[in-house]
Amino acid sequence: MSSGDVNSIMKPTIIEHESLKFVGLKTCIRSDFKAPNDMTRVPLLWKDIALLTANLANRLSQERFVLITGDMPTGKSKEAHYHALVPVKDFSEVPAPLIQFEIPKGRLAKFRHKGSPQNVGQTALIVLRQWLPRSNEILANTSEMMIYPADFDRNDPEAEFDYCVFLGQEGVEESSDS
């Protein structure tokens, strides 16, 4: 996000959503507070999920979702996980090794990020340090979500995607142990 975009990030779309169902894969990106996040496994994760979900009959859209748990400055955990997810209408016919993941009914604040996913931390800091204190909102948990459109090109410096934080809900629950 360029510095000229700071004002636009201050106006998120607040969304009240029903339960959101996803299937996907996850990987641990940090297992120690002192270690940096290791994103080297992420590209392979997306290749695997593309193969596993290519013919998934209950897939809702070609959007791709990322859920990162345990890595927000306000609630950093020893471990952080990266979930590569696709939306589904239900959990029928989910091939192994895909996990089922459900986000309960709640609210989220959606902000537009322009540029590389590697720079989304700049957007997150603006959201957490500028927008959140002025918004009278509270974070529901320590998860953050990115929504990539079907045609997202991570190599395009003008590409855009949504960065989201959860507001006033109980949290994010994984439906299977994996």
N, CA, C and O atoms as a DFTB+ gen file, in Angstrom:
712 C
 N C O
     1  1       0.846      -1.175       0.000
     2  2       0.000       0.000       0.000
     3  2       0.878       1.220       0.000
     4  3       1.770       1.341       0.840
     5  1       0.650       2.116      -0.913
     6  2       1.448       3.338      -0.973
     7  2       0.924       4.336       0.048
     8  3      -0.216       4.231       0.502
     9  1       1.764       5.307       0.408
    10  2       1.358       6.275       1.422
    11  2       0.161       7.097       0.984
    12  3      -0.571       7.607       1.832
    13  1      -0.055       7.239      -0.299
    14  2      -1.213       7.978      -0.789
    15  2      -2.520       7.259      -0.557
    16  3      -3.589       7.853      -0.694
    17  1      -2.451       5.979      -0.205
    18  2      -3.663       5.192      -0.004
    19  2      -4.118       5.162       1.449
    20  3      -5.116       4.510       1.757
    21  1      -3.418       5.849       2.355
    22  2      -3.747       5.787       3.771
    23  2      -5.191       6.216       4.021
    24  3      -5.893       5.562       4.793
    25  1      -5.649       7.283       3.399
    26  2      -7.005       7.754       3.642
    27  2      -8.048       6.760       3.173
    28  3      -9.089       6.620       3.815
    29  1      -7.802       6.065       2.072
    30  2      -8.802       5.124       1.584
    31  2      -8.925       3.909       2.498
    32  3      -9.995       3.305       2.574
    33  1      -7.859       3.543       3.188
    34  2      -7.937       2.385       4.072
    35  2      -8.743       2.706       5.325
    36  3      -9.225       1.798       6.003
    37  1      -8.887       3.947       5.624
    38  2      -9.621       4.330       6.814
    39  2     -11.126       4.165       6.655
    40  3     -11.877       4.402       7.602
    41  1     -11.568       3.769       5.489
    42  2     -12.992       3.588       5.233
    43  2     -13.256       2.148       4.792
    44  3     -13.436       1.888       3.602
    45  1     -13.281       1.220       5.737
    46  2     -13.512      -0.169       5.358
    47  2     -14.985      -0.422       5.051
    48  3     -15.857       0.395       5.347
    49  1     -15.223      -1.550       4.464
    50  2     -16.583      -2.060       4.344
    51  2     -16.791      -2.987       5.533
    52  3     -16.045      -3.950       5.708
    53  1     -17.795      -2.704       6.348
    54  2     -18.120      -3.578       7.474
    55  2     -19.173      -4.567       6.973
    56  3     -20.221      -4.177       6.457
    57  1     -18.873      -5.838       7.135
    58  2     -19.739      -6.889       6.606
    59  2     -20.245      -7.763       7.745
    60  3     -19.466      -8.270       8.552
    61  1     -21.556      -7.928       7.795
    62  2     -22.145      -8.923       8.686
    63  2     -22.362     -10.154       7.839
    64  3     -23.058     -10.105       6.824
    65  1     -21.768     -11.259       8.252
    66  2     -21.827     -12.465       7.438
    67  2     -22.416     -13.634       8.206
    68  3     -22.334     -13.705       9.432
    69  1     -23.007     -14.538       7.459
    70  2     -23.449     -15.810       8.026
    71  2     -22.205     -16.685       8.181
    72  3     -21.098     -16.260       7.852
    73  1     -22.385     -17.866       8.666
    74  2     -21.294     -18.816       8.783
    75  2     -20.632     -18.998       7.414
    76  3     -21.316     -19.181       6.407
    77  1     -19.304     -18.946       7.387
    78  2     -18.551     -19.116       6.146
    79  2     -17.835     -20.453       6.194
    80  3     -17.127     -20.755       7.154
    81  1     -18.020     -21.246       5.162
    82  2     -17.407     -22.574       5.099
    83  2     -16.304     -22.590       4.050
    84  3     -16.451     -22.043       2.956
    85  1     -15.196     -23.232       4.412
    86  2     -14.037     -23.334       3.534
    87  2     -13.452     -24.732       3.636
    88  3     -13.650     -25.442       4.621
    89  1     -12.731     -25.104       2.594
    90  2     -11.837     -26.255       2.670
    91  2     -10.471     -25.773       2.218
    92  3     -10.356     -24.819       1.448
    93  1      -9.447     -26.441       2.703
    94  2      -8.117     -25.988       2.319
    95  2      -7.017     -26.768       2.988
    96  3      -7.209     -27.887       3.464
    97  1      -5.868     -26.149       3.009
    98  2      -4.670     -26.718       3.607
    99  2      -4.049     -25.673       4.519
   100  3      -4.243     -24.473       4.324
   101  1      -3.301     -26.132       5.514
   102  2      -2.629     -25.179       6.392
   103  2      -1.208     -25.628       6.642
   104  3      -0.855     -26.799       6.500
   105  1      -0.402     -24.644       7.024
   106  2       0.982     -24.921       7.387
   107  2       1.378     -24.000       8.537
   108  3       0.855     -22.894       8.671
   109  1       2.283     -24.460       9.342
   110  2       2.827     -23.640      10.420
   111  2       3.880     -22.718       9.811
   112  3       4.806     -23.180       9.144
   113  1       3.738     -21.432      10.037
   114  2       4.717     -20.479       9.502
   115  2       5.647     -19.942      10.592
   116  3       6.640     -19.278      10.298
   117  1       5.313     -20.237      11.860
   118  2       6.211     -19.862      12.957
   119  2       5.910     -20.770      14.139
   120  3       4.748     -20.988      14.481
   121  1       6.956     -21.299      14.763
   122  2       6.751     -22.167      15.922
   123  2       7.484     -21.659      17.159
   124  3       7.567     -22.357      18.170
   125  1       8.014     -20.445      17.074
   126  2       8.727     -19.850      18.193
   127  2       8.593     -18.333      18.109
   128  3       8.712     -17.754      17.029
   129  1       8.345     -17.690      19.251
   130  2       8.192     -16.235      19.273
   131  2       9.347     -15.505      18.608
   132  3       9.145     -14.496      17.933
   133  1      10.549     -16.012      18.798
   134  2      11.738     -15.311      18.323
   135  2      12.008     -15.542      16.839
   136  3      12.806     -14.826      16.234
   137  1      11.354     -16.525      16.260
   138  2      11.611     -16.857      14.855
   139  2      10.768     -15.974      13.931
   140  3       9.639     -15.613      14.264
   141  1      11.325     -15.632      12.775
   142  2      10.510     -14.904      11.789
   143  2       9.539     -15.874      11.119
   144  3       9.732     -17.090      11.158
   145  1       8.503     -15.325      10.509
   146  2       7.568     -16.171       9.770
   147  2       8.264     -16.775       8.562
   148  3       8.959     -16.084       7.816
   149  1       8.066     -18.073       8.383
   150  2       8.652     -18.790       7.257
   151  2       7.560     -19.046       6.230
   152  3       6.723     -19.931       6.408
   153  1       7.575     -18.269       5.158
   154  2       6.542     -18.370       4.125
   155  2       6.979     -19.244       2.947
   156  3       6.308     -19.263       1.915
   157  1       8.083     -19.960       3.086
   158  2       8.614     -20.726       1.955
   159  2       7.697     -21.861       1.518
   160  3       7.754     -22.277       0.361
   161  1       6.857     -22.369       2.409
   162  2       5.957     -23.477       2.052
   163  2       4.666     -23.011       1.384
   164  3       3.917     -23.824       0.843
   165  1       4.407     -21.721       1.420
   166  2       3.133     -21.194       0.928
   167  2       2.908     -21.438      -0.566
   168  3       1.815     -21.875      -0.926
   169  1       3.868     -21.185      -1.455
   170  2       3.603     -21.446      -2.879
   171  2       3.233     -22.905      -3.171
   172  3       2.354     -23.166      -3.992
   173  1       3.892     -23.845      -2.513
   174  2       3.568     -25.257      -2.711
   175  2       2.172     -25.567      -2.180
   176  3       1.447     -26.375      -2.760
   177  1       1.805     -24.932      -1.095
   178  2       0.462     -25.110      -0.529
   179  2      -0.598     -24.726      -1.563
   180  3      -1.585     -25.440      -1.739
   181  1      -0.390     -23.589      -2.250
   182  2      -1.359     -23.144      -3.256
   183  2      -1.366     -24.051      -4.484
   184  3      -2.418     -24.251      -5.092
   185  1      -0.224     -24.595      -4.855
   186  2      -0.205     -25.557      -5.971
   187  2      -1.000     -26.801      -5.602
   188  3      -1.781     -27.308      -6.407
   189  1      -0.797     -27.293      -4.376
   190  2      -1.520     -28.483      -3.920
   191  2      -3.022     -28.237      -3.861
   192  3      -3.816     -29.076      -4.287
   193  1      -3.405     -27.075      -3.327
   194  2      -4.844     -26.801      -3.203
   195  2      -5.494     -26.637      -4.577
   196  3      -6.652     -27.010      -4.765
   197  1      -4.762     -26.085      -5.524
   198  2      -5.310     -25.947      -6.885
   199  2      -5.622     -27.314      -7.474
   200  3      -6.661     -27.496      -8.108
   201  1      -4.738     -28.268      -7.272
   202  2      -4.969     -29.626      -7.777
   203  2      -6.113     -30.317      -7.041
   204  3      -6.951     -30.973      -7.660
   205  1      -6.145     -30.168      -5.729
   206  2      -7.150     -30.862      -4.918
   207  2      -8.556     -30.287      -5.071
   208  3      -9.537     -30.988      -4.822
   209  1      -8.667     -29.029      -5.475
   210  2      -9.994     -28.394      -5.563
   211  2     -10.438     -28.135      -6.996
   212  3     -11.491     -27.535      -7.213
   213  1      -9.657     -28.574      -7.977
   214  2      -9.971     -28.290      -9.383
   215  2     -11.364     -28.752      -9.781
   216  3     -12.040     -28.068     -10.550
   217  1     -11.802     -29.879      -9.283
   218  2     -13.118     -30.430      -9.657
   219  2     -14.066     -30.515      -8.475
   220  3     -14.964     -31.357      -8.459
   221  1     -13.879     -29.666      -7.504
   222  2     -14.708     -29.679      -6.309
   223  2     -16.098     -29.145      -6.640
   224  3     -16.256     -27.959      -6.929
   225  1     -17.094     -30.008      -6.599
   226  2     -18.451     -29.649      -7.035
   227  2     -19.108     -28.595      -6.142
   228  3     -19.919     -27.804      -6.625
   229  1     -18.778     -28.568      -4.868
   230  2     -19.454     -27.642      -3.947
   231  2     -18.687     -26.333      -3.736
   232  3     -18.998     -25.580      -2.813
   233  1     -17.693     -26.058      -4.577
   234  2     -16.942     -24.805      -4.481
   235  2     -17.835     -23.651      -4.916
   236  3     -18.521     -23.739      -5.934
   237  1     -17.827     -22.568      -4.143
   238  2     -18.717     -21.431      -4.415
   239  2     -18.162     -20.440      -5.430
   240  3     -18.920     -19.863      -6.209
   241  1     -16.853     -20.238      -5.427
   242  2     -16.270     -19.241      -6.328
   243  2     -14.799     -19.566      -6.547
   244  3     -14.251     -20.474      -5.921
   245  1     -14.177     -18.825      -7.428
   246  2     -12.752     -18.998      -7.695
   247  2     -11.892     -18.067      -6.839
   248  3     -10.668     -18.053      -6.977
   249  1     -12.517     -17.297      -5.967
   250  2     -11.746     -16.485      -5.031
   251  2     -10.921     -17.416      -4.144
   252  3     -11.303     -18.558      -3.889
   253  1      -9.790     -16.903      -3.684
   254  2      -8.940     -17.644      -2.761
   255  2      -8.843     -16.847      -1.468
   256  3      -8.749     -15.619      -1.483
   257  1      -8.868     -17.555      -0.368
   258  2      -8.848     -16.930       0.946
   259  2      -7.619     -17.402       1.715
   260  3      -7.217     -18.562       1.626
   261  1      -7.038     -16.484       2.467
   262  2      -5.938     -16.813       3.365
   263  2      -6.383     -16.413       4.761
   264  3      -6.867     -15.301       4.972
   265  1      -6.221     -17.301       5.692
   266  2      -6.467     -16.991       7.090
   267  2      -5.146     -17.213       7.815
   268  3      -4.562     -18.294       7.746
   269  1      -4.689     -16.192       8.500
   270  2      -3.462     -16.312       9.292
   271  2      -3.862     -16.178      10.753
   272  3      -4.486     -15.195      11.153
   273  1      -3.496     -17.175      11.536
   274  2      -3.845     -17.182      12.950
   275  2      -2.582     -17.053      13.795
   276  3      -1.533     -17.604      13.459
   277  1      -2.702     -16.320      14.892
   278  2      -1.623     -16.206      15.857
   279  2      -0.516     -15.234      15.513
   280  3       0.569     -15.327      16.088
   281  1      -0.746     -14.297      14.590
   282  2       0.355     -13.431      14.172
   283  2       0.054     -11.941      14.272
   284  3       0.825     -11.127      13.765
   285  1      -1.036     -11.573      14.905
   286  2      -1.339     -10.145      15.012
   287  2      -0.561      -9.550      16.182
   288  3      -0.386     -10.208      17.208
   289  1      -0.096      -8.320      16.037
   290  2       0.695      -7.694      17.108
   291  2      -0.026      -7.663      18.449
   292  3       0.620      -7.707      19.496
   293  1      -1.359      -7.586      18.435
   294  2      -2.120      -7.494      19.673
   295  2      -2.385      -8.850      20.314
   296  3      -2.966      -8.902      21.399
   297  1      -1.987      -9.928      19.693
   298  2      -2.225     -11.243      20.259
   299  2      -1.317     -12.286      19.660
   300  3      -1.749     -13.394      19.342
   301  1      -0.061     -11.934      19.506
   302  2       0.890     -12.831      18.859
   303  2       1.070     -14.093      19.697
   304  3       1.324     -14.023      20.899
   305  1       0.937     -15.232      19.052
   306  2       1.116     -16.523      19.703
   307  2       2.478     -17.090      19.357
   308  3       3.140     -16.640      18.422
   309  1       2.882     -18.082      20.123
   310  2       4.139     -18.761      19.822
   311  2       4.086     -19.326      18.411
   312  3       5.042     -19.197      17.646
   313  1       2.959     -19.956      18.069
   314  2       2.792     -20.524      16.736
   315  2       1.878     -19.653      15.890
   316  3       0.914     -19.071      16.387
   317  1       2.193     -19.573      14.618
   318  2       1.329     -18.895      13.651
   319  2       1.079     -19.869      12.508
   320  3       1.980     -20.590      12.081
   321  1      -0.159     -19.880      12.020
   322  2      -0.528     -20.789      10.938
   323  2      -1.085     -20.017       9.750
   324  3      -1.768     -19.005       9.903
   325  1      -0.774     -20.522       8.572
   326  2      -1.253     -19.980       7.298
   327  2      -2.212     -21.009       6.735
   328  3      -1.840     -22.161       6.512
   329  1      -3.465     -20.585       6.502
   330  2      -4.490     -21.452       5.931
   331  2      -4.800     -20.975       4.517
   332  3      -5.208     -19.829       4.325
   333  1      -4.615     -21.828       3.548
   334  2      -4.989     -21.548       2.154
   335  2      -6.357     -22.179       1.948
   336  3      -6.509     -23.393       2.077
   337  1      -7.359     -21.353       1.624
   338  2      -8.747     -21.821       1.650
   339  2      -9.516     -21.441       0.393
   340  3      -9.215     -20.446      -0.267
   341  1     -10.523     -22.262       0.078
   342  2     -11.491     -21.933      -0.965
   343  2     -12.888     -22.071      -0.351
   344  3     -13.116     -22.943       0.487
   345  1     -13.819     -21.208      -0.770
   346  2     -15.163     -21.251      -0.188
   347  2     -15.998     -22.398      -0.754
   348  3     -15.945     -22.697      -1.947
   349  1     -16.770     -23.033       0.129
   350  2     -17.662     -24.122      -0.282
   351  2     -19.043     -23.911       0.327
   352  3     -19.194     -23.232       1.342
   353  1     -20.055     -24.511      -0.318
   354  2     -21.418     -24.366       0.225
   355  2     -21.666     -25.328       1.386
   356  3     -22.491     -25.052       2.257
   357  1     -20.950     -26.462       1.402
   358  2     -21.074     -27.429       2.489
   359  2     -19.821     -28.288       2.518
   360  3     -18.920     -28.139       1.694
   361  1     -19.789     -29.194       3.491
   362  2     -18.597     -30.024       3.656
   363  2     -18.762     -31.428       3.069
   364  3     -18.063     -32.356       3.475
   365  1     -19.675     -31.583       2.127
   366  2     -19.829     -32.888       1.488
   367  2     -18.710     -33.120       0.481
   368  3     -18.257     -32.186      -0.182
   369  1     -18.280     -34.331       0.374
   370  2     -17.302     -34.742      -0.629
   371  2     -16.013     -33.921      -0.595
   372  3     -15.569     -33.402      -1.619
   373  1     -15.428     -33.813       0.580
   374  2     -14.158     -33.101       0.731
   375  2     -13.029     -34.127       0.654
   376  3     -12.912     -34.984       1.530
   377  1     -12.208     -34.050      -0.374
   378  2     -11.139     -35.049      -0.507
   379  2     -10.010     -34.825       0.510
   380  3      -9.676     -33.693       0.859
   381  1      -9.442     -35.937       0.967
   382  2      -8.260     -35.849       1.829
   383  2      -7.112     -35.335       0.966
   384  3      -7.053     -35.674      -0.216
   385  1      -6.233     -34.562       1.487
   386  2      -6.011     -34.158       2.879
   387  2      -6.600     -32.785       3.211
   388  3      -6.147     -32.146       4.161
   389  1      -7.594     -32.315       2.457
   390  2      -8.168     -31.000       2.734
   391  2      -8.804     -30.973       4.117
   392  3      -9.430     -31.944       4.542
   393  1      -8.639     -29.861       4.808
   394  2      -9.290     -29.656       6.094
   395  2     -10.581     -28.876       5.870
   396  3     -10.720     -28.142       4.891
   397  1     -11.503     -29.047       6.777
   398  2     -12.740     -28.268       6.774
   399  2     -12.554     -27.131       7.766
   400  3     -12.014     -27.325       8.855
   401  1     -13.000     -25.958       7.386
   402  2     -12.778     -24.785       8.216
   403  2     -14.032     -23.932       8.168
   404  3     -14.548     -23.644       7.088
   405  1     -14.528     -23.524       9.334
   406  2     -15.739     -22.720       9.376
   407  2     -15.520     -21.483      10.230
   408  3     -14.977     -21.558      11.333
   409  1     -15.947     -20.359       9.709
   410  2     -15.925     -19.100      10.444
   411  2     -17.367     -18.826      10.852
   412  3     -18.231     -18.666       9.989
   413  1     -17.639     -18.769      12.158
   414  2     -19.014     -18.561      12.617
   415  2     -19.582     -17.214      12.171
   416  3     -18.845     -16.299      11.802
   417  1     -20.888     -17.119      12.215
   418  2     -21.587     -15.871      11.912
   419  2     -20.942     -14.740      12.703
   420  3     -20.616     -14.897      13.880
   421  1     -20.764     -13.602      12.046
   422  2     -20.146     -12.473      12.736
   423  2     -19.971     -11.276      11.823
   424  3     -20.681     -11.115      10.830
   425  1     -19.008     -10.443      12.182
   426  2     -18.733      -9.227      11.414
   427  2     -17.252      -9.153      11.098
   428  3     -16.405      -9.650      11.839
   429  1     -16.972      -8.516       9.974
   430  2     -15.573      -8.260       9.634
   431  2     -15.465      -6.899       8.976
   432  3     -16.413      -6.381       8.385
   433  1     -14.264      -6.339       9.102
   434  2     -13.940      -5.078       8.437
   435  2     -13.021      -5.430       7.278
   436  3     -11.983      -6.066       7.461
   437  1     -13.420      -5.003       6.078
   438  2     -12.689      -5.342       4.863
   439  2     -12.064      -4.076       4.295
   440  3     -12.748      -3.085       4.041
   441  1     -10.728      -4.130       4.100
   442  2      -9.945      -3.015       3.591
   443  2      -9.298      -3.418       2.276
   444  3      -8.895      -4.571       2.122
   445  1      -9.189      -2.510       1.339
   446  2      -8.555      -2.786       0.051
   447  2      -7.053      -2.569       0.164
   448  3      -6.605      -1.503       0.587
   449  1      -6.277      -3.580      -0.213
   450  2      -4.816      -3.498      -0.256
   451  2      -4.391      -3.506      -1.716
   452  3      -4.863      -4.323      -2.507
   453  1      -3.508      -2.603      -2.060
   454  2      -2.985      -2.537      -3.425
   455  2      -1.507      -2.873      -3.388
   456  3      -0.738      -2.252      -2.655
   457  1      -1.112      -3.861      -4.183
   458  2       0.291      -4.233      -4.262
   459  2       0.532      -5.664      -3.842
   460  3      -0.392      -6.474      -3.760
   461  1       1.765      -5.954      -3.584
   462  2       2.225      -7.301      -3.274
   463  2       1.686      -7.807      -1.941
   464  3       1.542      -7.030      -0.997
   465  1       1.387      -9.105      -1.856
   466  2       1.011      -9.686      -0.566
   467  2       2.122      -9.532       0.482
   468  3       1.835      -9.474       1.678
   469  1       3.379      -9.466       0.046
   470  2       4.478      -9.307       0.985
   471  2       4.403      -7.980       1.731
   472  3       5.001      -7.838       2.797
   473  1       3.679      -7.010       1.185
   474  2       3.557      -5.701       1.824
   475  2       2.262      -5.516       2.606
   476  3       1.976      -4.410       3.064
   477  1       1.483      -6.566       2.765
   478  2       0.203      -6.428       3.460
   479  2       0.403      -6.057       4.930
   480  3      -0.516      -5.543       5.568
   481  1       1.591      -6.312       5.467
   482  2       1.870      -5.904       6.844
   483  2       1.726      -4.409       7.045
   484  3       1.330      -3.964       8.123
   485  1       2.043      -3.624       6.016
   486  2       1.872      -2.170       6.101
   487  2       0.391      -1.820       6.245
   488  3       0.022      -0.955       7.039
   489  1      -0.440      -2.495       5.479
   490  2      -1.889      -2.278       5.578
   491  2      -2.381      -2.689       6.960
   492  3      -3.169      -1.978       7.584
   493  1      -1.915      -3.838       7.433
   494  2      -2.339      -4.323       8.744
   495  2      -1.980      -3.327       9.842
   496  3      -2.789      -3.078      10.736
   497  1      -0.795      -2.763       9.787
   498  2      -0.395      -1.800      10.818
   499  2      -1.261      -0.548      10.788
   500  3      -1.608      -0.013      11.841
   501  1      -1.613      -0.073       9.600
   502  2      -2.500       1.091       9.495
   503  2      -3.866       0.770      10.083
   504  3      -4.449       1.579      10.804
   505  1      -4.371      -0.422       9.767
   506  2      -5.674      -0.842      10.304
   507  2      -5.628      -0.915      11.823
   508  3      -6.504      -0.379      12.501
   509  1      -4.611      -1.576      12.355
   510  2      -4.544      -1.808      13.800
   511  2      -4.155      -0.575      14.611
   512  3      -4.622      -0.402      15.736
   513  1      -3.308       0.277      14.051
   514  2      -2.810       1.427      14.821
   515  2      -3.558       2.725      14.543
   516  3      -3.553       3.630      15.377
   517  1      -4.203       2.829      13.380
   518  2      -4.906       4.067      13.058
   519  2      -6.417       3.869      13.011
   520  3      -7.157       4.545      13.726
   521  1      -6.875       2.944      12.171
   522  2      -8.318       2.791      12.012
   523  2      -8.970       2.238      13.273
   524  3      -9.952       2.807      13.749
   525  1      -8.451       1.148      13.824
   526  2      -9.095       0.476      14.953
   527  2      -9.295       1.389      16.165
   528  3     -10.401       1.421      16.705
   529  1      -8.278       2.134      16.620
   530  2      -8.500       3.002      17.786
   531  2      -9.555       4.087      17.542
   532  3     -10.201       4.534      18.490
   533  1      -9.736       4.512      16.305
   534  2     -10.707       5.564      15.987
   535  2     -12.098       5.017      15.680
   536  3     -13.056       5.783      15.581
   537  1     -12.213       3.725      15.531
   538  2     -13.448       3.135      15.006
   539  2     -14.480       2.759      16.050
   540  3     -15.639       2.524      15.708
   541  1     -14.091       2.694      17.318
   542  2     -14.959       2.181      18.379
   543  2     -15.288       0.704      18.189
   544  3     -16.258       0.202      18.757
   545  1     -14.501       0.028      17.410
   546  2     -14.653      -1.419      17.215
   547  2     -13.601      -2.129      18.049
   548  3     -12.610      -1.526      18.462
   549  1     -13.824      -3.418      18.293
   550  2     -12.818      -4.249      18.945
   551  2     -12.577      -5.469      18.068
   552  3     -13.461      -5.913      17.335
   553  1     -11.370      -5.997      18.159
   554  2     -11.072      -7.217      17.420
   555  2     -11.696      -8.394      18.147
   556  3     -11.703      -8.452      19.377
   557  1     -12.213      -9.322      17.377
   558  2     -12.834     -10.504      17.955
   559  2     -11.804     -11.569      18.299
   560  3     -12.008     -12.362      19.218
   561  1     -10.699     -11.589      17.564
   562  2      -9.700     -12.628      17.776
   563  2      -8.383     -12.179      17.151
   564  3      -8.249     -11.034      16.720
   565  1      -7.434     -13.069      17.108
   566  2      -6.120     -12.727      16.563
   567  2      -5.925     -13.325      15.177
   568  3      -4.816     -13.711      14.807
   569  1      -6.995     -13.396      14.426
   570  2      -6.917     -13.901      13.056
   571  2      -7.094     -12.748      12.079
   572  3      -7.788     -11.771      12.360
   573  1      -6.455     -12.885      10.939
   574  2      -6.652     -11.918       9.863
   575  2      -6.846     -12.711       8.578
   576  3      -6.332     -13.820       8.432
   577  1      -7.593     -12.126       7.655
   578  2      -7.938     -12.838       6.435
   579  2      -7.651     -11.959       5.222
   580  3      -7.857     -10.746       5.248
   581  1      -7.175     -12.598       4.167
   582  2      -7.001     -11.938       2.883
   583  2      -7.899     -12.644       1.880
   584  3      -8.030     -13.868       1.898
   585  1      -8.519     -11.853       1.001
   586  2      -9.381     -12.409      -0.050
   587  2      -8.797     -11.990      -1.389
   588  3      -8.747     -10.809      -1.731
   589  1      -8.356     -12.997      -2.134
   590  2      -7.754     -12.746      -3.449
   591  2      -8.786     -13.021      -4.539
   592  3      -9.384     -14.097      -4.556
   593  1      -9.005     -12.077      -5.443
   594  2      -9.931     -12.331      -6.552
   595  2      -9.368     -13.431      -7.461
   596  3      -8.169     -13.711      -7.448
   597  1     -10.245     -14.038      -8.238
   598  2      -9.847     -15.148      -9.110
   599  2      -8.713     -14.768     -10.043
   600  3      -7.865     -15.603     -10.355
   601  1      -8.684     -13.528     -10.490
   602  2      -7.661     -13.103     -11.454
   603  2      -6.461     -12.417     -10.799
   604  3      -5.701     -11.730     -11.483
   605  1      -6.279     -12.588      -9.496
   606  2      -5.182     -11.923      -8.795
   607  2      -3.834     -12.402      -9.316
   608  3      -3.602     -13.602      -9.460
   609  1      -2.953     -11.453      -9.596
   610  2      -1.597     -11.739     -10.063
   611  2      -0.621     -11.143      -9.059
   612  3      -0.429      -9.928      -9.025
   613  1      -0.011     -11.983      -8.252
   614  2       0.890     -11.512      -7.198
   615  2       2.109     -10.775      -7.739
   616  3       2.796     -10.094      -6.978
   617  1       2.396     -10.893      -9.038
   618  2       3.538     -10.200      -9.636
   619  2       3.180      -8.828     -10.197
   620  3       4.060      -8.094     -10.647
   621  1       1.906      -8.479     -10.175
   622  2       1.452      -7.184     -10.671
   623  2       1.486      -6.169      -9.525
   624  3       0.735      -6.326      -8.562
   625  1       2.329      -5.137      -9.596
   626  2       2.413      -4.167      -8.500
   627  2       1.130      -3.353      -8.309
   628  3       0.964      -2.694      -7.283
   629  1       0.235      -3.395      -9.277
   630  2      -1.038      -2.678      -9.174
   631  2      -2.182      -3.592      -8.726
   632  3      -3.318      -3.137      -8.596
   633  1      -1.895      -4.868      -8.489
   634  2      -2.936      -5.819      -8.112
   635  2      -3.556      -5.430      -6.766
   636  3      -2.900      -4.831      -5.914
   637  1      -4.821      -5.781      -6.597
   638  2      -5.538      -5.445      -5.375
   639  2      -6.217      -6.678      -4.798
   640  3      -6.660      -7.569      -5.522
   641  1      -6.283      -6.701      -3.479
   642  2      -7.033      -7.744      -2.773
   643  2      -7.529      -7.153      -1.461
   644  3      -7.161      -6.037      -1.095
   645  1      -8.366      -7.907      -0.757
   646  2      -8.945      -7.417       0.485
   647  2      -8.213      -7.980       1.697
   648  3      -7.898      -9.169       1.761
   649  1      -7.950      -7.099       2.652
   650  2      -7.394      -7.465       3.943
   651  2      -8.526      -7.296       4.953
   652  3      -9.183      -6.256       4.979
   653  1      -8.758      -8.313       5.783
   654  2      -9.906      -8.283       6.696
   655  2      -9.490      -8.611       8.128
   656  3      -8.592      -9.419       8.367
   657  1     -10.166      -7.961       9.068
   658  2     -10.057      -8.318      10.480
   659  2     -11.457      -8.618      10.989
   660  3     -12.440      -8.054      10.508
   661  1     -11.535      -9.511      11.967
   662  2     -12.813      -9.940      12.517
   663  2     -13.217      -9.037      13.680
   664  3     -12.399      -8.700      14.535
   665  1     -14.474      -8.657      13.695
   666  2     -14.993      -7.737      14.707
   667  2     -16.087      -8.403      15.536
   668  3     -17.022      -8.983      14.984
   669  1     -15.975      -8.321      16.827
   670  2     -17.041      -8.696      17.730
   671  2     -17.696     -10.050      17.521
   672  3     -18.909     -10.174      17.689
   673  1     -16.939     -11.051      17.166
   674  2     -17.490     -12.399      17.070
   675  2     -16.671     -13.314      17.956
   676  3     -15.616     -12.924      18.455
   677  1     -17.147     -14.511      18.150
   678  2     -16.496     -15.433      19.073
   679  2     -15.149     -15.939      18.597
   680  3     -14.291     -16.256      19.421
   681  1     -14.942     -16.022      17.317
   682  2     -13.657     -16.496      16.839
   683  2     -13.784     -17.403      15.647
   684  3     -14.855     -17.532      15.054
   685  1     -12.717     -18.010      15.312
   686  2     -12.640     -18.859      14.138
   687  2     -12.428     -20.281      14.616
   688  3     -11.561     -20.543      15.451
   689  1     -13.214     -21.191      14.090
   690  2     -13.125     -22.580      14.530
   691  2     -12.778     -23.484      13.374
   692  3     -13.346     -23.381      12.286
   693  1     -11.848     -24.361      13.622
   694  2     -11.490     -25.359      12.624
   695  2     -12.348     -26.582      12.868
   696  3     -12.445     -27.050      14.002
   697  1     -12.979     -27.115      11.819
   698  2     -13.927     -28.203      11.968
   699  2     -13.283     -29.575      12.051
   700  3     -13.929     -30.529      12.484
   701  1     -12.044     -29.695      11.653
   702  2     -11.375     -30.997      11.752
   703  2     -10.004     -30.792      12.341
   704  3      -9.412     -29.719      12.224
   705  1      -9.505     -31.832      12.973
   706  2      -8.165     -31.697      13.529
   707  2      -7.140     -32.125      12.497
   708  3      -7.061     -33.287      12.098
   709  1      -6.357     -31.138      12.082
   710  2      -5.336     -31.381      11.075
   711  2      -4.212     -30.404      11.250
   712  3      -3.241     -30.439      10.494
